[in-house]
């Protein structure tokens, strides 16, 4: 079935993928360990990748309201944590996040990439109360590699910390941390700046050593007045892959300006993954309550031209 992008999307000239989750998972899956250690064991245990929450197709069925469906059909992609969380200034507790990744490669002569989605966030309807402050954060970043660097532009919405509302956006930015500091003292293969969703020193205000707050980044996203209602909000991030820099970020009716010197996390190139294009969405719990990020659809588009 063909997916016709709705008026919420504003793609660049060349559409790479248009994922309508009424048609299936479309290649989005959980992030799992690399089993490269002796005995077919995971390469390191500094972050437990086995017990993160699942990625699934969902009809968004709630106990009171019944089946909500998606913005333009029945199914959305649902990323969920488990009922687990730790303090904001500690490494993520096992199960406190859910993450979905799609594995692609950069087309020839690409200059710009745009990542768009219709999103909604919600706490599990398992107890009285809205639960809006039980969700710490959600976000999106893209894992890119060219011939020189692996880098990860992305944004993170800090919704609440220790049960108190924050409602501010930040973007991933370079770090001076050593590889060991980045990986919580572990001697793994993680280079500083890679996988910023869970690596790097974390602070009590919800930021990390590899994030910067937008100066005008406060935004109160729709959560509605009932715990069984979803409101779909358009999301758009545009990246200049030639300059390895941010270009534009839009959510709902807001457009956020990146500082002139804003750059994503940056690391030396890894072996055998030149041309990597892996978009990632994630959600984080702030309390021991399951939280979810719903994606109605995802559109990835590109603009081509001669490289500088």
C-alpha positions as CSV (number, residue, x, y, z in Angstrom):
1,X,0.0,0.0,0.0
2,X,1.4,3.4,-0.9
3,X,1.8,6.0,1.8
4,X,0.8,9.5,0.8
5,X,2.4,12.0,3.2
6,X,-0.2,14.2,4.9
7,X,-0.2,18.0,5.1
8,X,1.7,17.8,8.3
9,X,4.9,16.9,6.4
10,X,7.1,19.2,4.4
11,X,9.7,16.9,2.7
12,X,12.8,17.8,0.8
13,X,12.7,17.0,-2.9
14,X,13.7,13.3,-2.7
15,X,11.7,11.1,-0.4
16,X,13.9,8.2,0.9
17,X,11.4,6.4,3.1
18,X,7.8,7.0,4.0
19,X,6.7,4.7,6.8
20,X,3.0,4.3,7.6
21,X,2.8,1.8,10.4
22,X,-0.6,0.6,9.3
23,X,1.6,-1.3,6.8
24,X,3.9,-2.9,9.3
25,X,7.2,-2.2,11.2
26,X,9.0,-0.9,8.1
27,X,12.4,-1.9,9.5
28,X,12.1,-0.2,12.9
29,X,13.3,-2.4,15.7
30,X,14.8,-2.4,19.2
31,X,18.5,-1.7,19.7
32,X,20.2,-4.9,20.8
33,X,23.8,-5.7,21.9
34,X,26.7,-6.5,19.5
35,X,27.5,-10.1,20.4
36,X,31.2,-10.0,19.6
37,X,32.8,-11.1,22.9
38,X,34.1,-14.7,23.5
39,X,31.3,-17.2,23.9
40,X,28.9,-15.0,21.8
41,X,28.5,-12.6,24.7
42,X,27.7,-8.9,24.3
43,X,30.7,-6.6,23.9
44,X,30.3,-4.8,27.2
45,X,27.9,-4.6,30.1
46,X,28.2,-0.9,30.9
47,X,24.7,-0.4,29.5
48,X,22.2,-3.3,29.7
49,X,20.7,-3.4,26.2
50,X,18.9,-6.7,27.0
51,X,16.1,-5.3,29.2
52,X,15.0,-2.0,27.5
53,X,11.4,-1.6,26.7
54,X,10.0,-3.1,23.5
55,X,9.2,-1.5,20.1
56,X,5.8,-2.7,18.8
57,X,2.9,-1.9,16.6
58,X,0.0,-0.6,18.6
59,X,-3.7,0.3,18.1
60,X,-3.3,2.6,21.1
61,X,-6.0,0.8,23.1
62,X,-6.7,2.3,26.6
63,X,-8.6,0.8,29.5
64,X,-11.3,3.5,29.5
65,X,-11.4,5.0,26.0
66,X,-10.9,1.8,24.0
67,X,-9.0,1.8,20.8
68,X,-7.6,5.2,19.8
69,X,-5.9,4.2,16.6
70,X,-3.4,6.4,14.9
71,X,-3.6,9.8,13.2
72,X,-4.5,8.3,9.9
73,X,-5.4,4.7,10.5
74,X,-5.3,2.0,13.1
75,X,-1.6,1.3,14.0
76,X,1.3,3.4,15.2
77,X,4.8,2.5,16.3
78,X,4.9,2.4,20.1
79,X,8.2,2.7,22.0
80,X,7.8,2.0,25.7
81,X,10.0,1.9,28.8
82,X,9.4,-0.7,31.5
83,X,8.2,0.3,34.9
84,X,11.7,1.3,36.0
85,X,13.6,4.6,36.5
86,X,16.6,6.0,38.3
87,X,17.7,9.5,39.4
88,X,18.3,11.9,36.6
89,X,22.0,12.3,37.6
90,X,22.7,8.6,37.4
91,X,23.2,6.3,34.3
92,X,19.8,5.1,33.0
93,X,18.4,2.2,35.0
94,X,17.9,-1.1,33.1
95,X,14.4,-0.9,31.5
96,X,14.0,2.8,32.0
97,X,14.1,3.6,28.3
98,X,12.6,2.4,25.0
99,X,14.3,2.9,21.7
100,X,13.6,2.3,18.0
101,X,16.1,2.4,15.2
102,X,16.0,2.0,11.5
103,X,19.2,1.1,9.6
104,X,19.8,2.8,6.2
105,X,22.7,4.4,4.3
106,X,23.2,7.9,2.9
107,X,22.4,8.2,-0.8
108,X,25.0,9.6,-3.2
109,X,25.5,13.4,-3.3
110,X,23.2,14.1,-0.4
111,X,23.6,17.6,1.1
112,X,20.6,17.8,3.5
113,X,18.5,15.3,5.3
114,X,15.1,15.9,6.9
115,X,13.4,13.6,9.5
116,X,9.7,14.1,10.1
117,X,7.1,12.3,12.2
118,X,3.8,12.6,13.9
119,X,4.3,11.9,17.6
120,X,2.4,11.6,20.8
121,X,3.6,10.7,24.3
122,X,1.7,9.1,27.2
123,X,2.1,7.4,30.6
124,X,0.6,3.9,31.1
125,X,-3.1,4.0,32.1
126,X,-2.5,1.8,35.1
127,X,-3.5,4.1,38.0
128,X,-5.5,7.2,38.6
129,X,-4.0,10.5,37.4
130,X,-2.6,11.9,34.2
131,X,0.9,10.7,34.7
132,X,2.3,13.5,32.6
133,X,5.3,14.1,35.0
134,X,6.1,10.3,35.0
135,X,7.8,10.7,31.6
136,X,11.3,12.2,31.9
137,X,12.2,12.8,28.3
138,X,11.9,11.7,24.7
139,X,13.8,12.5,21.6
140,X,15.2,11.7,18.2
141,X,18.7,11.6,16.8
142,X,20.4,10.2,13.7
143,X,23.6,8.1,13.7
144,X,25.7,9.3,10.7
145,X,29.1,8.5,9.5
146,X,31.2,9.9,6.6
147,X,34.8,9.1,5.7
148,X,36.2,11.1,8.7
149,X,33.7,11.2,11.5
150,X,30.8,9.5,13.2
151,X,28.4,12.1,14.5
152,X,24.9,12.2,16.0
153,X,22.7,15.2,15.6
154,X,19.6,15.1,17.6
155,X,17.1,16.7,20.0
156,X,15.7,15.8,23.4
157,X,12.6,17.0,25.1
158,X,13.1,17.1,28.9
159,X,9.5,16.8,30.1
160,X,9.9,16.3,33.9
161,X,12.7,15.6,36.4
162,X,12.0,14.1,39.8
163,X,8.3,14.5,39.1
164,X,8.6,18.2,38.5
165,X,7.8,19.7,35.1
166,X,10.6,21.1,32.9
167,X,9.1,21.2,29.3
168,X,12.2,22.3,27.5
169,X,14.1,21.2,24.4
170,X,17.8,20.6,24.1
171,X,20.1,19.4,21.3
172,X,23.1,17.0,21.3
173,X,26.4,18.8,21.3
174,X,30.1,17.9,21.4
175,X,31.8,16.8,24.6
176,X,35.3,17.0,26.0
177,X,34.8,13.8,28.0
178,X,37.3,11.0,27.6
179,X,36.1,7.7,26.2
180,X,36.4,6.2,29.7
181,X,34.4,9.1,31.3
182,X,31.8,8.8,28.6
183,X,31.3,5.1,29.2
184,X,31.0,5.4,33.0
185,X,34.6,4.2,33.6
186,X,34.1,1.0,31.4
187,X,36.8,0.0,28.9
188,X,34.4,-0.6,26.0
189,X,34.5,0.4,22.4
190,X,32.3,3.4,22.9
191,X,33.9,6.6,21.7
192,X,32.9,9.9,23.4
193,X,29.9,11.3,21.7
194,X,28.5,8.0,20.5
195,X,25.0,6.9,21.8
196,X,24.4,10.2,23.8
197,X,20.9,8.9,24.8
198,X,22.4,7.0,27.6
199,X,26.2,7.7,27.8
200,X,28.0,10.6,29.3
201,X,27.7,12.3,32.7
202,X,24.1,13.1,33.6
203,X,23.0,16.1,35.7
204,X,20.2,16.6,38.1
205,X,18.4,19.1,35.8
206,X,17.9,16.5,33.1
207,X,20.8,17.6,30.9
208,X,23.9,15.6,30.1
209,X,27.5,16.4,29.3
210,X,26.6,16.2,25.6
211,X,23.4,18.3,25.5
212,X,22.8,22.1,25.3
213,X,19.6,23.8,26.2
214,X,17.9,25.8,23.4
215,X,17.8,29.4,24.6
216,X,14.1,29.7,23.7
217,X,13.4,26.0,24.2
218,X,10.5,26.0,26.5
219,X,7.4,24.3,24.9
220,X,4.3,22.9,26.5
221,X,3.4,20.0,24.3
222,X,-0.2,18.8,24.2
223,X,-0.9,16.1,26.7
224,X,-4.7,16.7,26.9
225,X,-6.8,16.6,30.0
226,X,-7.5,12.8,30.2
227,X,-5.1,9.9,30.4
228,X,-6.7,8.0,27.5
229,X,-6.3,10.8,24.8
230,X,-3.6,11.2,22.2
231,X,-2.9,14.4,20.3
232,X,-0.6,13.9,17.3
233,X,2.1,16.6,16.9
234,X,4.3,17.2,13.8
235,X,8.1,16.9,14.4
236,X,10.8,17.9,11.9
237,X,14.6,18.0,12.1
238,X,16.8,19.0,9.2
239,X,20.6,18.4,9.1
240,X,23.3,19.6,6.8
241,X,25.4,16.5,6.2
242,X,28.1,18.3,4.2
243,X,28.8,20.8,7.0
244,X,27.9,18.3,9.8
245,X,25.7,20.8,11.4
246,X,22.1,21.5,12.4
247,X,19.9,23.5,10.1
248,X,16.3,23.5,11.3
249,X,14.0,22.1,14.0
250,X,10.2,22.4,14.2
251,X,7.7,20.9,16.6
252,X,4.0,21.7,16.3
253,X,3.7,25.4,15.6
254,X,7.2,26.2,16.9
255,X,10.4,26.6,15.0
256,X,13.6,26.6,17.1
257,X,16.8,28.4,16.2
258,X,20.2,26.7,16.6
259,X,23.1,28.9,17.6
260,X,25.4,29.7,14.7
261,X,28.2,27.5,16.3
262,X,25.8,24.6,17.2
263,X,27.3,21.2,16.2
264,X,26.3,17.6,17.0
265,X,28.4,15.1,18.9
266,X,31.5,14.1,17.0
267,X,33.8,11.1,17.1
268,X,36.4,9.4,15.0
269,X,35.0,7.2,12.2
270,X,34.4,3.6,13.1
271,X,35.4,0.7,10.9
272,X,33.2,-0.6,8.2
273,X,30.2,1.8,8.6
274,X,31.0,4.7,6.2
275,X,27.7,6.0,4.8
276,X,25.7,5.1,7.9
277,X,22.2,6.6,8.2
278,X,20.4,5.3,11.3
279,X,17.5,7.4,12.7
280,X,16.6,6.7,16.3
281,X,13.6,7.7,18.5
282,X,13.6,7.1,22.2
283,X,11.6,7.6,25.4
284,X,12.7,7.8,29.1
285,X,10.7,7.1,32.3
286,X,11.1,9.5,35.3
287,X,9.3,7.2,37.8
288,X,8.6,3.5,38.1
289,X,5.7,3.8,35.7
290,X,5.8,2.6,32.0
291,X,5.8,5.5,29.5
292,X,5.5,5.5,25.7
293,X,6.2,7.5,22.6
294,X,3.9,6.8,19.7
295,X,4.9,7.5,16.0
296,X,2.0,7.6,13.6
297,X,4.3,7.8,10.6
298,X,7.9,8.8,9.7
299,X,9.1,10.5,6.6
300,X,12.8,10.8,5.7
301,X,13.7,13.0,2.7
302,X,16.9,14.4,1.2
303,X,18.2,17.2,-1.0
304,X,21.1,16.3,-3.4
305,X,23.8,18.4,-5.0
306,X,27.5,18.5,-5.5
307,X,29.5,18.4,-2.3
308,X,31.6,21.4,-1.4
